[in-house]
Structures are given as C-alpha cells and as structure tokens.
C-alpha cells in the first residue's frame, strides 16, 4: 500500500501532529513500508498455528506457595517509633 502526500497530511492532522513540509515525503515512504509489512504478515496462513502467550513459549518456574517465615509483627513493632493496638502510628503530613 502506498501513501501519498495528502494521506500523510490527513493522518498528521487527525493525530494532531505538526510535520514539517520537507519531512512529509519521508513519512509517506516510512508509513508505506510499515503498511506493506503488515500486509505481508496478513498474507501468512496461520489457521493451524496455536496462539502463544510468549514468543519463546517459556514457562515460568514457580515455587510452592508455602509459609517460609513466621509472623514477626511484634518484633517489627518494637522498633517502630509509635504503635497502638497493633497498628503503626505515623505523623499527619497533610493538613
């Protein structure tokens, strides 16, 4: 697909882009190349191709969901400047 000067100017207007007059032909050529690539990709037969979540079909190794560390709330609250009823008290920063 080939774009001409008017197509690029219309696209730039719709996208609210300010393109220099000297650059319009370069944009037309680059956009035409992109559209040609998309057209080429659309022509590939993908009927028997299963969709993948990742291009390398990698599987993430996950660890077992188990507790490895005990509750240390009391220990951490001993270090806190102010605690009340198991909650951390922080100074008010917004009036």
N, C-alpha and C positions, 0 to 999 in steps of 0.2 A: 504494500500500500504506500502510495507516495503522497505526501502532504505538500501543498504549495504555500506561498506567502500568506494568502488570505486565511487558510486554515490555521496557521501558526498564530496569526494576529487575533483570530477569534478565540483560540484556546487561551492565549495570554490574557485577553480581555475577560473571559469567563473565570479564569484563575486569579484575576486581579494582579497580574504580573506586569511589570514595566520592562519591556525588552527593547534594547537599542535597535534601531533600524538596520545597522550593519550586521547584527547578530541573527536576524530573522532567518536568513538562508542556512546558517549553521544549525539553528534549532530545527528547521524543517528537515534537514538531512538526518540529524540525530534521531528525531522522533520517528521518521520514516523507517530508519534502521530498527528501532525498537519494535515498531508495529510489524515489520517483516519477520522479526524473530518470533513474536507472539503468533503470527500466522503460521510460521513453520512448526512451532510447538503444537498448535492446534491440529495440524495435519497428521500427527503421530497417532497410530492406533493404540489406545490404552484400554480396550474393552476387557482384556484378560489380565490386567495389572491390578493387584490388590493395593488399596491405599495404605500408606505407611505414616506413622506419627513422626518418624525421624528418617532422614535420607540414608543413614547407615544401618537402620533397623537395630540400633543399640538398645540393650536392656539395662536399666539401672539396677545396680545391686543394692538391695535394701537390707538393713539389719532387722532382727526380730524386735517387735515392739514390746519391750520389757523394761521394767524399772531397774536401773543400774545404780542409782544413787538415792539414798534415803532423804526424808524430809529434814532440811536444815534450817527451817524458818526461825526457830528460837536462837540458833547461833548467829544468823544474819541480823536479827532484830536486836541482839545485844550490842552490835557495832553501830546501829543506827542512832542518830542524834536524838530523835523523838519517836516514840511508839506509844500507841494507845489501843487497847483491846485487839491486839494482833495486827494493827494497821500502822503503816508508816505515816507520820505527820510531816508535811512539808510546808514551808512558809508560803504565804499568799504572795503571788507575784503580780497579779492584775487587780487593780482597784475597782 
